[in-house]
Amino acid sequence: MTAVQNSPAFTPDSDPLDVVRWALAAHPDLLMPSAFNLNGVVLLDLAVRAGYTGEVVFVDTGFHFPETLATRERLAARYPELTFVTLNAGAHPDDGQTAPELHRTGPDACCAARKVQPLQAYLRQKQPSALLNARSRDQASTRADIPFVEAGARVKVNPLAHWTREQLEAYASEHDLPVNPLYFDGFLSVGCWPCTRAVHPGEDARAGRWAGQGKTECGLWAGAGRL
């Protein structure tokens, strides 16, 4: 387990830019995975403002909405100082990686094969000491206690931990960020199309992910195989 080295005493009011700047100084090999949701788009902009010029790693599961792939291209064009890496590029539902209906009969196994394992393999190759990620506390009850900096197999840095959806939306609007258009149709968290629906009024931002399947996380950030 990687220890959190010299982590400052951040408070809930700490500026995410300060958290990113600390992460860049403490972990020059910092790497950023992203699925280009609202949180991820905001974090990309903040990271660039803080001086991040590293990789943004996206896993193509083969089941992404076209709008998500288009958002990735818009972001890559907007931030040429970043290196956008797509793992499993060109994946599609009939590529033989998983059984055709596995996303319905075994969503955990589908996520593990199509999303978690490709990223884990890449991280074993790159061996970054820390990951910069966009999770926030108000996304779901499973994320309600996320700190700015957490230890694990590698350090996870969560600059947006205390930002609300209203703050994220305001920042995206102020900076004219290319948010996934599905967000404005109620898809507050966008994953693979078979397992994502629009969020109903009063639900948390991730309620549309794996709805009715007893699942709230893909396995990257929770469970035995978490990063």
N, C-alpha and C positions, 0 to 999 in steps of 0.2 A: 504494500500500500504506500502510495506517495504521500509524504507529509506536506502540510501546508506551511511553507517557509515564509517567515516574517510577514504574515498577513496583518495589515493595519486594522485598527478598530473601527471598521465601517459602521455607520448607523443607518437606520431606515431612510434617512434623508440624504444619504451620501449620493453625490452625482454619479450616474453610471459612467460618465467619461473618466472620472477619477478611478473607478474600479478597473476600467479597461487599461488606463495608463499604468496602474500598478501591475496588472497582469502582464503587460508587454515588458515591463522592466524586470519582473520576477521570473518570467517564462518567455525568453526570446523565441522559443520554438513553438509558441502558442499556435493552435490549429482550431478552426471554426467549422463545425458541422452545421448544416442548415437545411430546412425544408421550405424556406421562403414564405412562411406565414407572416402575419403582421409583426409579431415580436422579432422574427428573424430579419425582416427588412429594416426595422428600426435599428436593431443591433448592428447590422452591416454599416449603416450610415454613421452611427456613433463610433464604431471601430475605426473606420477610415478617418474620421475627424480626430481620433486619438492617435493615429499614426500606424494603424495596422496595415500591413502590406502582404500578409500571408495567404494561406489557402482557405477557400470556402468549399467545403466538401458536401456534395449532394449525392444521395443514393437513388438511382432510377430503379424503382421496383417493377416497372412495367405496367403499373396500374395508376399512374398519376394522371390527374386531370390535364387536358391540354393547356388550360389557363395557368397551371403551376409551371409547366415547362416553358411557357411563354414569359412568365414572370422571371424565371431564371435568366432567360436571354436578355431581358430588359435590364436586369441588374448587372449582368456581365458587361453590357455595353456602357452602363452608367459608371461602373467602377473598374476601369482598366488597370488600376494599380493592384488589384486583387487577382489571385489565380483561382479561377473556378474549376473545380475538379468534379467530374461526374463518374461515379462508380456504377458498374453494371449497365453502362450506357447501351441503349438500344434494346433493353429488356422489354418483353411484351407478354401478355397473358398466356400465349400459346408457345412459349419458348422452351417448355419442358423442365424448367427449374422446379416447378411445383405442380401438383395435381390441379386440374382446371378449377375444381370447386374447393380447394383447400382454404381459401379465404373465408368460406362460409362454414366449413366443417371443423377447421382447426386454425383459427385466426392467429393464435400464438405461434404455431409452427410456420405459418405463412410469413408473418413479420420476421421471425428468426431467420428464415432462409433468404428472403428477398431484401431485407433492410438491415437487420442487426449483424448478421455474419459478414456481409461485404464491408461494412464500416469497421467492424472489429479486425478483420484481416488487414485492412488498410492501415489502421492504427498500429497493429503489430509491426508492420513494415516501417512506418514513419517514426514510431516511438516518441510522440510529443509528451512533454512532462505535464501539459495542461490543455484543457479544452475550453474554448470560449463559446458559451451557448446562451440561448435566448429565453429560457424558461422563466416564468414569473409566478408569484404566489397565487394570484387571483385566477389563474387558468383553470384550476381544478383543486378539489380537496386533497388529492394526492400530492400536490405541490405547495401546500399551504405553509410549510416550514422551510422552504428553500433558503439557504443563506447566500450571501454574496460569493463566498469561497467555501468549497467543500472538498474534503479528502476522499480518496477512493483508489481505484487502480491507477488513476491519474487525477490531478487536481481539476475540479470543474469550477469555472468562474462564471458567475451568473449576474452580470451587471444590471439586469432588469428585474431582479428578484422582487423589488418592492414597488415597481411601477404598476399602475392600474391600466385597464383597457382604455379608459378615458385619456390618460396621459400618453399612451402609445398612439392613439388615434390623433390626438392633438399634434404630437411631434410629426407624425407621418404627413398630416395636412400642411403643417407649417413649412416642411421641407420638400413638399411635393414628391413624396416617395412613390415608387411604382408598386403599390399594394396589389396583391392577387385580386382580380375583379370579383371572384367568388365571395370574398369577404363581405362585399356590399349586398350580397344575396343571402346573408345569414350564415355563411360557412365561416365561423369565427376561428376555427382550426381546421385546416385542410390537409387530409392525408390521401390515401388511395380511394379512388372513386367507389369501389364496391362497399367500403366500410366507413364512408363519411356521409353525413346528411347535414342539412342546415340546422342551426340551433333554435330551439323554441324560446319564446319570451320567458325570462326568469331562470333559464338554465345557465350553467357555467360555460366558459368558452370552449371546453373540450367535450361537452355533452354529446356532440354529434359524431364523435369518433367511436366506432365499434358499438353503436347504440344497441342495447338489448342483448349483447354478447357477453356481459359480465367482464369486460376488459376496458381498461382506461389508459394503458401505456403500451407502446410498441415493444418495449424491452430494452431500449437504449439507456433509459435513465432509472429504471426500476427493475427489480427481480434479480435472479441469480446471475444473469449474463450482462448486467448493466455495465456501462463504460466506466 
